[in-house]
């Protein structure tokens, strides 16, 4: 997949294997954008630090981190 086309909506689909595909609305050609993760879900300190620094400039990421932390604290 090359660069994205401005103004076109992307539809994301997940197949039976857990792979995630993207395609432009109304088109059949698709490309893989994600899939099953073969590694541990645990972050090391460097990844956590980088993620929280990135969240300072990305409101969506900050909101997701806040929600995850709140969920963890409520469950604890």
Backbone as CSV, one residue per row, in Angstrom:
resi,resn,N_x,N_y,N_z,CA_x,CA_y,CA_z,C_x,C_y,C_z
1,UNK,0.853,-1.177,0.000,0.000,0.000,0.000,0.887,1.225,0.000
2,UNK,0.614,2.141,-0.874,1.365,3.386,-0.920,0.802,4.389,0.057
3,UNK,0.849,5.655,-0.309,0.321,6.682,0.584,-1.205,6.670,0.546
4,UNK,-1.799,7.161,1.620,-3.254,7.184,1.714,-3.827,8.286,0.832
5,UNK,-5.062,8.096,0.402,-5.721,9.062,-0.459,-6.592,9.984,0.391
6,UNK,-6.315,11.287,0.391,-7.082,12.235,1.204,-8.565,12.224,0.834
7,UNK,-9.408,12.320,1.848,-10.846,12.413,1.643,-11.555,11.088,1.428
8,UNK,-10.814,9.989,1.377,-11.446,8.673,1.207,-11.565,7.995,2.564
9,UNK,-12.721,7.426,2.830,-12.952,6.709,4.080,-12.382,5.301,3.991
10,UNK,-11.761,4.866,5.081,-11.189,3.531,5.141,-12.066,2.650,6.020
11,UNK,-12.356,1.452,5.536,-13.111,0.456,6.280,-12.102,-0.564,6.801
12,UNK,-12.178,-0.864,8.089,-11.285,-1.852,8.695,-12.071,-3.114,8.970
13,UNK,-11.472,-4.260,8.629,-12.131,-5.550,8.811,-11.168,-6.519,9.479
14,UNK,-11.714,-7.405,10.304,-10.911,-8.411,10.990,-11.330,-9.783,10.488
15,UNK,-10.358,-10.595,10.075,-10.698,-11.928,9.575,-10.675,-12.956,10.709
16,UNK,-10.945,-14.215,10.359,-11.027,-15.291,11.355,-9.702,-15.568,12.052
17,UNK,-8.591,-15.203,11.432,-7.271,-15.438,12.011,-6.838,-14.308,12.942
18,UNK,-7.628,-13.233,12.987,-7.284,-12.095,13.821,-6.504,-11.018,13.095
19,UNK,-6.279,-11.211,11.784,-5.587,-10.188,11.005,-6.548,-9.055,10.673
20,UNK,-6.038,-7.838,10.650,-6.858,-6.659,10.390,-6.488,-6.095,9.024
21,UNK,-7.521,-5.817,8.221,-7.350,-5.351,6.859,-8.024,-3.995,6.685
22,UNK,-7.489,-3.185,5.809,-8.090,-1.901,5.476,-8.401,-1.864,3.992
23,UNK,-9.471,-1.167,3.647,-9.808,-0.934,2.236,-10.591,0.359,2.158
24,UNK,-10.556,0.993,1.010,-11.347,2.198,0.834,-12.812,1.816,0.665
25,UNK,-13.709,2.606,1.255,-15.143,2.360,1.182,-15.564,2.243,-0.278
26,UNK,-16.300,1.187,-0.600,-16.787,0.976,-1.958,-15.804,0.266,-2.871
27,UNK,-14.630,-0.077,-2.374,-13.626,-0.773,-3.176,-13.339,-2.142,-2.566
28,UNK,-12.864,-3.069,-3.376,-12.612,-4.414,-2.872,-11.136,-4.667,-2.560
29,UNK,-10.215,-3.925,-3.181,-8.798,-4.124,-2.901,-8.505,-3.728,-1.458
30,UNK,-7.766,-4.577,-0.750,-7.483,-4.289,0.654,-6.012,-4.538,0.956
31,UNK,-5.560,-4.059,2.124,-4.185,-4.224,2.555,-4.185,-4.532,4.044
32,UNK,-3.196,-5.288,4.476,-3.126,-5.674,5.880,-2.564,-4.513,6.700
33,UNK,-3.266,-4.186,7.787,-2.829,-3.092,8.663,-2.458,-3.580,10.057
34,UNK,-2.745,-4.826,10.360,-2.418,-5.354,11.683,-2.734,-6.829,11.746
35,UNK,-2.449,-7.390,12.892,-2.724,-8.804,13.033,-2.465,-9.280,14.439
36,UNK,-2.413,-10.577,14.557,-2.192,-11.165,15.859,-0.784,-10.827,16.342
37,UNK,-0.666,-10.635,17.616,0.614,-10.274,18.210,1.248,-11.522,18.788
38,UNK,2.456,-11.803,18.396,3.149,-13.001,18.849,4.000,-12.744,20.089
39,UNK,4.086,-11.491,20.531,4.952,-11.180,21.660,4.135,-10.884,22.905
40,UNK,4.807,-10.695,23.986,4.154,-10.406,25.260,3.442,-9.062,25.212
41,UNK,2.384,-8.936,25.981,1.654,-7.676,26.045,2.265,-6.704,27.052
42,UNK,3.316,-7.117,27.743,3.933,-6.266,28.742,4.880,-5.271,28.089
43,UNK,4.847,-4.039,28.578,5.761,-3.007,28.100,6.978,-2.967,29.003
44,UNK,8.128,-2.715,28.420,9.271,-2.437,29.279,9.250,-0.933,29.600
45,UNK,10.124,-0.508,30.487,10.087,0.886,30.933,10.299,1.848,29.777
46,UNK,11.215,1.537,28.860,11.502,2.435,27.737,10.262,2.613,26.855
47,UNK,9.516,1.526,26.590,8.299,1.629,25.785,7.239,2.458,26.507
48,UNK,7.086,2.239,27.818,6.112,3.016,28.591,6.474,4.497,28.570
49,UNK,7.744,4.813,28.795,8.198,6.204,28.774,7.929,6.842,27.406
50,UNK,8.278,6.132,26.338,8.059,6.672,24.993,6.578,6.885,24.717
51,UNK,5.755,5.940,25.164,4.322,6.048,24.932,3.727,7.227,25.691
52,UNK,4.123,7.421,26.947,3.576,8.538,27.714,4.081,9.882,27.193
53,UNK,5.314,9.921,26.693,5.810,11.157,26.079,5.031,11.475,24.802
54,UNK,4.737,10.447,24.015,3.957,10.639,22.794,2.543,11.117,23.128
55,UNK,1.996,10.622,24.245,0.641,10.989,24.646,0.530,12.471,24.998
56,UNK,1.642,13.112,25.364,1.611,14.543,25.661,1.221,15.364,24.434
57,UNK,1.436,14.803,23.245,1.146,15.521,22.002,0.024,14.863,21.204
58,UNK,-0.569,13.811,21.759,-1.627,13.089,21.062,-2.785,12.853,22.023
59,UNK,-3.848,13.683,21.928,-4.969,13.571,22.867,-5.657,12.205,22.836
60,UNK,-5.722,11.558,21.684,-6.364,10.244,21.609,-5.579,9.208,22.400
61,UNK,-4.262,9.218,22.247,-3.427,8.275,22.994,-3.512,8.554,24.486
62,UNK,-3.495,9.822,24.873,-3.605,10.183,26.289,-4.917,9.670,26.874
63,UNK,-6.004,9.841,26.130,-7.310,9.375,26.598,-7.326,7.856,26.777
64,UNK,-6.729,7.124,25.834,-6.696,5.664,25.944,-5.854,5.202,27.131
65,UNK,-4.727,5.861,27.359,-3.887,5.517,28.510,-4.637,5.794,29.805
66,UNK,-5.299,6.956,29.874,-6.079,7.301,31.067,-7.170,6.269,31.336
67,UNK,-7.871,5.843,30.284,-8.930,4.846,30.448,-8.357,3.511,30.930
68,UNK,-7.233,3.099,30.364,-6.618,1.839,30.776,-6.185,1.902,32.236
69,UNK,-5.575,3.014,32.643,-5.144,3.156,34.033,-6.332,3.178,34.986
70,UNK,-7.393,3.885,34.611,-8.591,3.929,35.456,-9.220,2.544,35.581
71,UNK,-9.295,1.803,34.480,-9.841,0.450,34.518,-9.001,-0.442,35.425
72,UNK,-7.688,-0.357,35.279,-6.789,-1.139,36.131,-7.010,-0.818,37.599
73,UNK,-7.076,0.475,37.922,-7.240,0.889,39.334,-8.585,0.440,39.888
74,UNK,-9.635,0.504,39.072,-10.952,0.060,39.536,-10.986,-1.459,39.777
75,UNK,-10.308,-2.193,38.930,-10.295,-3.652,39.057,-9.416,-4.093,40.223
76,UNK,-8.394,-3.302,40.538,-7.467,-3.647,41.597,-8.175,-3.523,42.938
